[in-house]
Amino acid sequence: MHALRLTPLASATGLMLMLCTPAHAQSSAPEPQVMGVQTVSVSRLGQTRAELAATVQVIDSEALNAQIQTGLNLKEALGHLVPGIDLGNQGRSGFGQNLRGRPMLVMVDGVSLNSSRGTARQLDAIDPFHIERIEVLSGASALYGGGATGGMVNIITKKAADAPSRFTSEVGMVSGLNASDDRQLHVAQSVSGGNETVQGRLGIAVQDNGRFFDPKGQAVRSDITQTDLQDTRSMDVMGNLQFNLGAGQSLDLSAQYYRNKFEGSSYLYAGPNFAGIYGQQPGLLEQREGFSSDVVPMTERAMFNANYHASDVLGGHDFYLQGFWRQEELDFAPFPDPRYVSASHQNTDVWGFKAALAKNIGDLSVRYGLDWDRENFDSSMTLFDRAQSMASGGLINRKIGTTGRYPDYRVDSKALFGQLDWKLSPRTTLSAGLRHQRMGLDVNDFVAATQQVYMALGMGQTADAVPGSSADYNVTLFNLGAHFKPMEGHSTWLNYAEGFELPDPGKYFGDGRYNLVGTHWQLVQGIDPSSAPLKGIKTRQVEWGWKGQQGPLNFQTALFYAWSDNSIELNRTTLLIDVLEKKRRNFGWEGSVNYALSRQWGIGGSWLLIQSQERKDGDWKRQGIDMASPSKLTLHTDYQQGSWQARVQATHQRTLRDDNQQAIKGFTTVDLLASTQLGKGRLSVGIQNLLDRKYLTTWSQRAAYIYGASATPETFAYYGRGRTFSVNYTVNY
């Protein structure tokens, strides 16, 4: 068992004292940049957004908080605000939430939150109280390499300004008024400030979630697969320091500790001997009090990030150096398998650095550098007393032993990259980039998890191990783009880019078929690394986009087409993956538009129309619902009068169907958001699911397909929250 080193907390006291010292009086925060000259970091080292040959959205903290304060989590808010991102679910996991139909890379201040073990908890990582803005680059990215086949989301955290000490306090509550435990409480506090030499910020945010209720007033069932956010308590402590070292040099340090853990006593009752799940008696399923387990769902993460910048070095270059470390521990819910009851524990340690040089030479802008990182992964599985768990319908889970869950492995990655931008004329910019990445994967020998469980339960004493493996991946990624401004306020671009993805090693290696010979489990068949290596997947994408502002009209739109030669396929029986030589493509149209009807009124919306297909038997077939993305549409009406702001927004997800007669049914929700200045702070109120529509979430329907090979579909009936009311007050002083 690993123990998180709480370095961020250990330095908190010193940081707080530093921030509270007197400072020179300056403006408390920089003014928002005009959109046309906004610099974004998704272009690597910062580039003017108006000249990027790519689809980029920037979500500021005001727009994000307007969604969050109605009770949405970060995954849900991104799905509402970014056209290319799928609508998020109300649970802990972001499994299946794609960007343009493919996996997205999520970063905090340039540090990746993605892990090779696809746990899909990248967005269970930060409290929005600490977020300054979010930059989203849609489409494959050669500059960032692994994991960015659908695009990239970079979360930029709040920093202090050269100003006296400033404080921010926030308190909020969300409830559907169904029961005493139908509530969601949020409290946050930060202090920031500094002088010309050093600035810093320290913040803490705590959220306490109760139960969620559907429109019929029924408690939403606990997610026994990927876990959810009901009855959880989260704490996010984040601090940063910025040093002006003089002579064009600066040093930024940041640290974070995040924890989100189940703290409740209500859980899904599966009936005697799990008959509600496996005995075809779904009427026995119900949410009950009395849950007690030695392992409960949890996400715990610590992260440190250091950035150094020096200008005018090595012949007029800007030099950037970043070092980072991230450690996380993930616990899952007890899963009531009829053979044994277990919960997995997974540990990831990542550290690395990025170095880059940038220089402008006349009309040319040159950026080049190198990346290196190492990821170590290990896991275990807690076994519970099966008889007690079954007798209690899954409510009482007592530990009786520990086994392995997935093979231990290490991934090393190193890459060289270069990017050239040529301002051919005031209206035309050409860009080209290259990234050469080399990855090494080392997987340890591993006795299959099922055989380890059997031996722990007394069935056999020894077992053959499935051989480990070592594999090297050398991939070269290109991007090529052209950006043109045909008239004032308008720009268009054409772009080709490539991205690379290493499928989940934990879900590929370590499984085997065994025979019990006496007391020894003899390996009959396992993954042969020499004949069946884990293949990487390269994604290629082309897009054409246009954005413009003409009087009261503001819009951005893009057509895209992405394709790859290999596809990941999930085995619904073993829940392991295979990588098949099966062509896959995604194509579609995304966009957003806003129109100011008057000084007070405005309307707008966004859309994603997408098709995901695979090549089967010489024909293109619709991709399965386990991984495909649905189309969606959002509409909104805004009103502003003085300090009052209000919005009514509608979100529609279209029904998704595949060629196996499976479907994810669509739904429509309406929300109301409003805020006004009250005293020294701002009061926000909202109503989520205003029309109280009952619907099964996307994850609910996807989970029923993935896990429903032997279980009743009702086990995974996770309904969306009914009408909920929110109130939030934030004050800066």
C-alpha positions, -999 to +999 in steps of 0.1 A: +000+000+000+014+034-010+011+064+012+006+098-004+033+123+006+014+154+015+041+179+005+014+205-006-001+206+029+032+207+047+041+240+030+007+256+034+014+274+066+045+292+053+027+302+022-002+316+041+022+338+062+039+350+031+007+360+014-005+381+044+026+403+045+022+439+032+026+444-005+028+472-030-006+486-040-013+475-076-042+464-096-057+432-080-060+412-112-052+416-149-080+428-172-095+401-194-078+399-227-097+408-259-107+376-276-090+385-308-055+388-292-060+362-265-029+340-259-036+303-253-013+277-240-029+248-259-007+258-288+024+249-267+043+278-251+015+303-259+003+316-292-023+342-303-056+324-306-067+345-336-039+329-357-043+293-347-052+269-375-074+249-351-107+249-333-101+264-298-125+274-271-116+293-240-140+290-210-135+317-183-142+311-146-174+332-148-190+310-175-177+278-158-190+288-123-224+297-137-228+260-146-211+245-116-231+265-091-264+249-103-250+216-091-232+203-122-198+186-118-169+196-140-176+168-166-212+180-170-202+216-173-177+209-200-203+190-220-226+220-218-200+246-227-178+229-253-195+218-286-171+189-293-172+173-258-199+147-250-223+155-223-209+143-190-224+120-164-232+125-127-208+099-115-171+098-107-159+084-140-156+101-173-156+068-193-169+073-228-169+111-226-150+119-258-139+150-277-150+146-313-156+109-308-121+101-295-103+102-261-091+136-248-060+146-230-068+165-197-041+186-181-038+210-152-013+238-160+003+217-186+006+185-165-012+155-179-039+139-157-042+110-181-028+076-171-020+046-193-044+026-170-076+040-183-094+048-151-113+077-166-110+099-135-091+128-151-119+152-143-123+140-107-092+160-100-098+196-091-125+218-075-136+245-100-130+272-073-093+270-082-099+273-120-091+306-138-100+293-173-101+261-194-086+260-229-099+233-253-082+223-285-105+201-306-089+174-328-058+153-328-026+170-315+009+162-327+025+187-303+012+169-271+015+133-284+000+104-264-036+106-254-046+136-275-063+118-303-096+136-298-082+168-285-068+184-254-083+202-223-059+224-204-072+236-170-054+269-160-055+275-123-058+308-105-027+328-097-021+359-076-013+394-089+012+420-078-013+434-052-020+436-015-036+406+002-069+396-013-094+371+000-122+352-016-149+333+003-176+311-012-205+291+001-232+273-018-259+247-014-279+225-039-310+205-030-340+189-047-360+193-014-368+156-014-353+145+020-329+158+046-299+141+029-309+156-005-282+183-003-249+194-017-228+218+004-197+237-009-174+260+011-142+275-002-116+301+009-085+316-007-059+342+000-036+358-025-013+387-029+023+397-033+047+423-045+070+429-075+092+400-065+069+373-053+032+366-056+012+336-042-022+321-037-034+294-013-069+280-015-090+253+000-124+240-012-146+214+005-177+198-009-201+175+010-225+156-012-256+139+001-280+117-019-293+124-055-330+120-063-348+115-096-379+134-107-401+108-090-385+116-056-367+082-056-331+079-045-307+074-075-291+040-072-254+037-063-231+030-092-215-003-083-193-002-115-173+030-118-187+046-086-205+079-083-204+112-064-233+105-040-225+106-002-190+118-009-168+145+007-141+162-013-112+185-002-089+203-026-060+223-013-040+242-039-011+267-035+012+284-059+041+309-058+055+331-086+090+345-083+103+374-105+140+365-105+151+396-126+169+397-159+139+383-177+137+352-155+107+338-136+100+307-115+065+294-108+058+267-082+025+250-075+013+221-054-021+204-049-037+178-027-071+164-037-092+138-021-128+127-028-140+098-006-173+080-001-186+088+034-222+075+034-242+045+047-266+041+018-259+017-010-276-006-035-292-036-019-290-065-043-313-089-025-304-122-008-276-139-026-276-110-051-308-123-066-317-088-078-287-087-100-281-123-111-313-141-102-336-122-126-355-106-097-349-069-103-378-061-080-355-068-051-331-040-060-334-009-038-313+018-022-309+010+015-292+022+046-268+000+065-239-001+041-205-009+058-174-018+039-136-020+047-130-004+013-150+025-002-147+045-034-120+072-032-098+094-054-067+108-038-041+127-057-010+149-049+008+169-075+037+193-078+046+215-107+076+238-113+081+262-143+111+282-151+113+308-179+142+329-191+140+354-220+167+364-244+191+335-240+210+314-265+208+340-293+175+356-285+155+325-275+129+322-248+137+291-227+110+271-209+116+243-184+089+224-166+093+196-140+063+178-126+053+149-103+019+133-098+008+105-075-027+091-072-045+063-055-079+051-066-103+028-048-134+013-064-166+000-050-172-035-038-185-054-068-209-082-061-197-109-085-214-142-078-180-160-076-164-136-052-169-100-039-139-076-044-128-040-048-097-029-067-071-004-055-049+013-081-017+034-077+000+056-103+032+076-100+043+099-128+072+123-130+090+141-158+101+173-174+095+194-205+121+217-220+116+241-250+131+270-268+111+296-288+123+325-310+108+349-335+129+355-366+112+382-387+079+366-399+089+332-386+081+318-352+101+287-341+094+264-312+112+232-304+121+211-274+119+177-257+096+159-233+104+130-209+082+112-184+080+080-165+048+063-152+048+034-127+016+015-121+006-012-096-027-025-082-043-048-057-077-063-050-094-067-017-115-098-012-145-097+011-163-124+030-186-138+002-211-154+025-216-122+046-218-100+015-243-122-002-265-126+029-266-088+033-273-082-003-240-064-007-244-041+022-218-056+046-183-062+031-155-074+054-120-079+042-106-115+042-076-111+019-057-092-008-046-103-042-032-087-074-056-071-099-036-060-129+001-066-139+026-040-126+041-021-154+062+010-163+059+033-193+088+056-203+082+083-229+106+107-246+099+129-275+114+157-296+091+182-312+093+213-334+068+238-346+072+265-373+047+293-379+052+316-409+033+349-411+032+350-449+012+382-449-010+402-424-038+379-434-021+345-439-002+323-415+012+289-424+022+263-397+039+230-397+050+207-368+067+174-362+069+152-331+090+121-328+080+100-298+096+069-284+079+049-257+090+019-237+066-005-220+078-030-194+051-054-180+059-077-151+050-114-150+016-119-135-006-147-123-041-140-136-064-122-111-090-150-111-064-177-102-050-155-074-085-153-060-090-190-062-058-197-044-067-172-017-100-191-012-082-224-010-086-237-045-050-245-055-017-235-040+006-225-069+001-211-104+021-203-135+025-167-143+015-151-176+048-139-190+055-102-189+068-083-219+088-053-231+078-033-261+091-002-278+070+023-298+085+047-322+060+071-338+064+103-358+035+127-358+029+157-382+007+187-383+002+211-411-022+241-412-031+273-429-049+303-413-064+331-434-083+363-425-106+370-455-121+402-439-121+421-407-135+401-379-134+368-398-109+340-401-108+305-416-084+276-413-075+242-428-056+218-407-041+183-408-029+167-375-020+134-360-022+119-325-011+087-308-027+065-282-013+036-262-042+013-252-046+003-216-018-022-207-036-033-176-066-044-196-046-062-222-018-081-204-020-106-175-050-127-184-048-164-192-066-197-195-057-222-168-063-259-158-061-270-122-037-300-120-036-312-084-030-281-064-012-262-093-029-239-118-012-247-151-012-220-177-028-233-210-029-200-229-020-164-223-010-133-241+022-140-261+040-107-263+061-119-293+031-128-314+005-105-300+021-073-289+001-043-277-003-021-307-005+017-305-031+036-324-023+066-346-052+089-354-052+113-384-075+142-387-084+170-412-106+199-404-119+231-420-131+258-397-145+294-398-150+319-370-162+354-371-178+384-355-201+407-375-220+433-355-242+414-330-233+380-345-204+359-331-198+323-343-173+295-347-178+263-367-157+234-381-161+203-402-138+174-392-128+139-404-106+116-383-095+081-390-072+053-377-062+018-389-067+000-356-095+000-330-099-010-294-126-036-287-139-043-252-147-079-242-180-077-223-174-110-205-138-104-192-139-066-194-105-068-210-096-052-243-081-062-276-066-041-303-079-051-337-067-042-372-101-026-379-103+008-395-123+034-376-135+069-386-153+098-370-167+127-390-190+155-382-198+192-378-195+212-346-201+249-339-214+276-316-232+309-323-243+339-302-265+368-313-271+400-293-308+410-299-303+442-278-283+455-249-303+433-226-312+402-246-291+376-264-296+341-279-273+314-289-265+277-291-240+250-300-241+217-317-222+185-324-234+163-353-211+132-354-209+097-369-186+070-356-180+040-378-159+009-381-149-011-411-165-046-410-167-071-438-158-045-464-185-021-453-187+009-428-208+000-398-218+022-369-195+019-339-209+001-308-226+022-281-199+013-256-175+039-270-193+059-297-203+096-291-239+108-295-248+140-313-260+170-292-276+204-293-277+233-269-298+265-270-298+294-246-314+328-240-296+355-220-308+386-202-288+413-185-300+444-167-276+463-145-259+437-122-286+411-129-278+383-153-300+354-162-299+325-186-323+297-197-305+269-214-318+237-231-296+207-238-306+178-261-287+146-266-298+127-297-305+089-296-274+069-305-278+036-323-253+010-335-256-018-360-262-044-333-296-031-324-283-014-293-292+022-285-286+050-260-318+069-258-316+107-260-330+132-236-336+169-232-331+191-201-337+227-193-318+248-167-323+283-153-293+303-141-294+338-125-270+361-105-268+396-092-245+418-071-254+417-035-234+438-010-197+432-016-203+398-032-223+381-059-254+359-053-261+331-078-293+310-079-303+282-103-327+254-111-313+223-127-337+201-148-363+228-146-390+207-163-383+177-140-378+153-169-370+117-160-342+101-181-315+075-179-281+090-180-257+081-209-235+062-185-264+043-171-274+030-206-237+024-215-231+005-183-262-017-188-247-028-222-211-033-209-218-051-176-252-065-185-240-097-201-252-116-170-267-090-148-302-075-149-303-041-167-321-026-138-289-029-117-275+000-137-306+022-138-289+055-129-315+082-135-306+118-139-313+142-110-348+157-108-355+194-104-328+208-080-324+243-066-291+260-059-279+291-041-243+304-040-226+335-026-191+346-035-173+376-020-139+391-028-123+415-003 
